[in-house]
Amino acid sequence: MEIGVALNNELEVRISEAFCVFDTHGDKYIDTRNVGHVLRFLGCVPTEREVNEVIAATESTEYPGESQLTKFMAHVSQILMAGQMKPSSTEKLFEAFQVLDPENHKYLTKEYFGKLMLEEGDTFTEEELEDMWPVAIDPITGNIPYTLYINQLKHKGPIYEVAAAVKAEMAQAEHGRKK
């Protein structure tokens, strides 16, 4: 992929590919409102506070309201190699859904789950909720069978495995330089 920025490893390639999905002008800048989308596209699960921290660290001084690819790539590489913003394990997600389903129906209704997503914790916007429904809702029952939904959520690419491999390569290279 030709983006005019030197890419040193697979992690930087993945980050730049995700960034470029949201770079509508092809100028290596994205609107800071898309930073959370890029992080989630990568498979991260940031809080709004974490998204705002990434924005603050990567926002262009020349173009306020825009994040620049090279700053974003460097900052997000460090976050991923540190294992920050990792999604919860399948087991943790299943336990959380079971708490929301005390009658053990193995599903949640769209209305109940939607209300929770809009009003509790790190809330979703209406737009985010609408984007989630096609993946979450069983088209036959209209409910959210959470075991299936969890499996769909966990089907993301292994960005944290790539980050760990790059981190190990960097540590090995550093160790080799010290000899």
C-alpha positions, 0 to 999 in steps of 0.5 A, a space after each residue: 500500500 503506497 501512502 507516502 509514509 515509511 512503514 517499519 513493521 506489520 503493526 504500522 501497516 495495520 494502523 495506517 490501513 485503518 487510518 486511511 479508511 477514514 482519510 476521506 481526502 487522502 491527505 494523511 489527516 482525519 477529522 478527530 471525530 473519527 479517532 474513536 472509529 479508527 481505534 474500534 476498527 483496529 479492534 480496540 475498545 477505548 473509553 471516551 476518555 481514552 479516545 480523547 487522550 489519543 486525540 489530544 496526543 495526535 491532533 495537528 497543531 497546524 490543523 486543529 480538529 485533525 489527527 495526522 497519520 504519523 503522530 497517530 501511528 506512533 502513539 497508537 503503536 505504543 498503546 497497542 504494544 502496552 496492551 491498552 484498550 484491549 477487549 474483554 475476554 469471551 468469558 468476561 463478556 459472557 458473564 456480563 451478559 448473564 448478569 443482564 439476563 437473570 432468567 437465563 433466556 440466553 438473549 436480551 431484547 432489543 429494547 432492554 439492551 438498547 436502553 442500557 447502551 444509551 443510558 448506562 456506563 460509557 454510553 452509545 449514541 443513537 448512530 452507534 446503536 443503529 450501526 450495532 443492530 445488524 450485527 447484534 440482532 437475530 433477524 428471526 426473533 428480533 432479540 440479541 442472542 448474546 452467545 452469537 453476538 459475543 462470537 461475532 465481536 471476538 471475530 476481529 483480527 489479532 491486532 494485539 498479537 501483531 503488537 506483541 510480536 512487534 514489541 518482541 522484535 523491537 526488544 530483540 533488536 535493542 538487545 542485539 544493539 547492546 551486545 
